[in-house]
Amino acid sequence: MDYKKSKSPVNTVTRDVVELWKGTNNIYESVAIIAKRANQISIEIKQDLSKKLAEFASYSDSLEEVFENREQIEISRYYEKLPKPVLLATQEFLDGNIYWRDPSKDGVEEEEYNI
């Protein structure tokens, strides 16, 4: 997912608590959902960055390494400019783009597995 093109703000903004409360009728549940999604986004971004930086892994010193370092710096700067995962998750939540369910409210009981 291209988080750079997201319409979420880059800086922290004040949110209307009522808007966050509407989706779940419980502000604490809304915050928990946003936090879980923010963790998922953070992991996705970290894996993507690690994969891109792994391409530059080299175990020898050479003049090419200076050029590669510039590319690594550009990639790092790109990821630094991305909105924070919490801001992305909050925007997704407000836009209704997050799916969640609470098994305790679904009426489905969890089965126990004996190993």
Secondary structure, 3 states (H helix, E strand, C coil): CCHHHCCCCCCCCCCCHHHHHHCCCCHHHHHHHHHHHHHHHHHHHHHHHHHHHHCCCCCCCCCHHHHHHHHHHHHHHHHHHCCCHHHHHHHHHHHCCCCCCCCCCCCCCCCCCCC
